[in-house]
């Protein structure tokens, strides 16, 4: 079996990936594909991108040794603190990269989709920085449960448009954004928030997020005298934070990569978002990957307490990592994620995003040795999830 984990020229990771788009979107995708690699690999682009990551986003994000968490689980547990970036998550890495690309392509209007709102906030932030028009599509259900982020986007000058079809969550917001892009091809750049969509987006987003694992190599070398941890754990919805922290370690087979999906109320129920656990190959939003679907091939509605993981597909890179066995993918329920979140809050004084809480919950599912070095990606902070934490508080007295 071919185990190349970088996409080929057509955007395939093994059998997954590609660009399956309607004719009306073909020119948009082709024009981006034709120029993106040469632009982002240019010295001029890299200089500006790295400057903004450092001086605007606040990178490098810290690598924190979680002493009390380590004592509980019997391993050396480090937290990669993406929650400390400007805007509060890893999403800013990708939006800085894509808006610079949009500028180089002469675009003046930005659209985006968002679930938990963190990508929407990061997009609105860089649009304000660059003086560009910003339209963010968000499921009406997500707008209610992530209201603080809706207000942040609006304060930053973005127009937040509710998606009222389907389950009114991330899938439906993505559908609306694609329709907009079809109607406005000349001046509009679509900043996709994860390693999903038609090629070149999965490859491009993974490259922008790879700053996470690039920093980790150096940080672990300083702290442990060794670049390689034993485990890297990250939550997976579409999968951009996981792709970013896995990126420089994918071909280092001694490092165990663990992705954690949202089981919702359980993978044996109809209310789950654990795509790799229950999905089958299919096409969603322009790429071939694993997705949740019924026997007729119709996409089924996902569910998770975490809006950022509430997606019926997964990035094609993760589908390929799962199929080849290079990465293991676990799943945890809403309740387990909330329990893990409160554990981090009480042991280390860090309030994680509900998405990141799923990665933390994997600690209780793995068997560690005392010498194991474990890195958990804290992809975002929990400000946006305060209402869910307040409602769950009675469980953790």
Order of alpha helices (4+ residues) and beta strands (2+ residues): beta-beta-alpha-alpha-beta-alpha-beta-alpha-beta-alpha-beta-alpha-alpha-beta-alpha-beta-alpha-alpha-beta-alpha-beta-alpha-beta-beta-alpha-beta-alpha-alpha-beta-alpha
